[in-house]
């Protein structure tokens, strides 16, 4: 197995008004999880009132990657910011529920709902 394809990961960032939408794509395994944390902390450092993490193309996330999301959440709270999660795959949603992160982060079906802060 080619380890570079197994560890393929990147973040696509789009500004939507005062919010930032970051789409996490690929597999955030141990080798790239610190890159994920660095990317999220950089985005939160811009102090958006809302950071939306689109998880629809995230295939895997390690515990270190989850820690990066939590670190971004803690840093975001310092300036009154919020992080919303969008469209996790069933496996990622199960992981978020098992680790009780769904009690910290609201999970939305669409980016538009996350931007509006409304679950249907």
C-alpha positions as CSV (number, residue, x, y, z in Angstrom):
1,X,0.0,0.0,0.0
2,X,1.3,3.4,-0.9
3,X,1.5,5.4,2.4
4,X,1.2,8.7,0.6
5,X,-2.2,7.9,-0.7
6,X,-3.3,6.5,2.6
7,X,-2.3,9.7,4.3
8,X,-3.7,12.1,1.7
9,X,-5.2,15.0,3.4
10,X,-5.9,18.7,2.7
11,X,-8.1,21.6,3.7
12,X,-10.0,23.8,1.3
13,X,-10.9,27.2,2.8
14,X,-13.6,29.6,1.8
15,X,-14.7,32.8,3.4
16,X,-18.5,33.2,3.6
17,X,-19.3,36.7,4.9
18,X,-17.7,36.9,8.3
19,X,-17.5,33.0,8.6
20,X,-14.9,30.7,7.4
21,X,-15.8,27.3,5.9
22,X,-13.0,24.7,5.9
23,X,-13.6,21.5,4.0
24,X,-11.5,18.6,5.4
25,X,-10.6,16.2,2.6
26,X,-9.0,12.8,2.8
27,X,-7.6,10.9,5.7
28,X,-6.3,12.8,8.8
29,X,-4.1,10.0,10.2
30,X,-1.3,10.3,12.7
31,X,1.2,11.6,10.1
32,X,-1.0,14.6,9.1
33,X,-2.9,15.3,12.3
34,X,-0.5,18.0,13.4
35,X,-0.9,19.7,10.0
36,X,-4.7,19.6,10.6
37,X,-4.3,21.2,14.0
38,X,-1.9,23.9,12.7
39,X,-4.3,24.7,9.8
40,X,-7.3,25.0,12.2
41,X,-5.4,27.1,14.7
42,X,-4.3,29.4,11.9
43,X,-7.9,29.8,10.7
44,X,-9.1,30.4,14.3
45,X,-6.3,32.9,14.7
46,X,-8.1,35.1,12.1
47,X,-10.8,35.4,14.8
48,X,-13.9,34.6,12.7
49,X,-17.1,34.5,14.7
50,X,-17.9,31.2,13.1
51,X,-15.7,28.4,11.7
52,X,-17.6,25.7,9.8
53,X,-15.8,22.4,9.4
54,X,-17.3,20.5,6.4
55,X,-16.6,16.9,7.2
56,X,-18.4,15.4,4.2
57,X,-15.1,14.4,2.4
58,X,-13.2,13.3,5.6
59,X,-12.6,9.6,5.4
60,X,-10.7,9.1,8.7
61,X,-9.5,11.2,11.6
62,X,-7.1,10.0,14.3
63,X,-7.4,10.9,18.0
64,X,-4.7,13.5,17.5
65,X,-6.8,15.0,14.7
66,X,-9.8,15.2,17.0
67,X,-7.5,16.9,19.5
68,X,-6.7,19.5,16.9
69,X,-10.4,20.3,16.5
70,X,-10.8,20.6,20.2
71,X,-7.7,22.8,20.4
72,X,-9.2,25.1,17.7
73,X,-12.5,25.1,19.7
74,X,-10.7,26.2,22.9
75,X,-8.7,28.9,21.1
76,X,-11.8,30.1,19.3
77,X,-13.7,30.6,22.6
78,X,-11.1,33.1,23.6
79,X,-12.5,35.6,21.1
80,X,-16.1,34.5,21.4
81,X,-16.0,32.3,18.3
82,X,-17.9,29.1,17.6
83,X,-17.1,26.0,15.5
84,X,-19.9,24.1,13.7
85,X,-19.5,20.7,12.1
86,X,-21.2,19.7,8.8
87,X,-22.1,16.5,7.2
88,X,-19.8,13.9,8.8
89,X,-19.8,10.5,7.3
90,X,-21.6,7.9,9.4
91,X,-18.3,6.5,10.7
92,X,-17.0,10.0,11.6
93,X,-20.3,10.9,13.3
94,X,-20.1,7.7,15.3
95,X,-16.6,8.6,16.4
96,X,-17.8,12.1,17.4
97,X,-20.7,10.7,19.4
98,X,-18.5,8.1,21.1
99,X,-16.0,10.7,22.2
100,X,-18.9,13.0,23.2
101,X,-17.7,15.7,20.9
102,X,-21.3,16.0,19.6
103,X,-22.1,17.6,23.0
104,X,-19.5,20.3,22.3
105,X,-20.0,20.9,18.6
106,X,-23.3,21.3,16.9
107,X,-23.6,19.0,13.9
108,X,-25.5,20.3,10.8
109,X,-26.6,18.6,7.6
110,X,-25.6,21.4,5.3
111,X,-23.2,24.3,5.2
112,X,-26.1,26.7,4.9
113,X,-27.7,25.4,8.0
114,X,-24.4,25.6,9.9
115,X,-23.9,29.2,8.7
116,X,-27.5,30.1,9.9
117,X,-27.0,28.1,13.1
118,X,-30.2,26.1,12.5
119,X,-30.7,22.4,12.4
120,X,-33.8,21.2,10.5
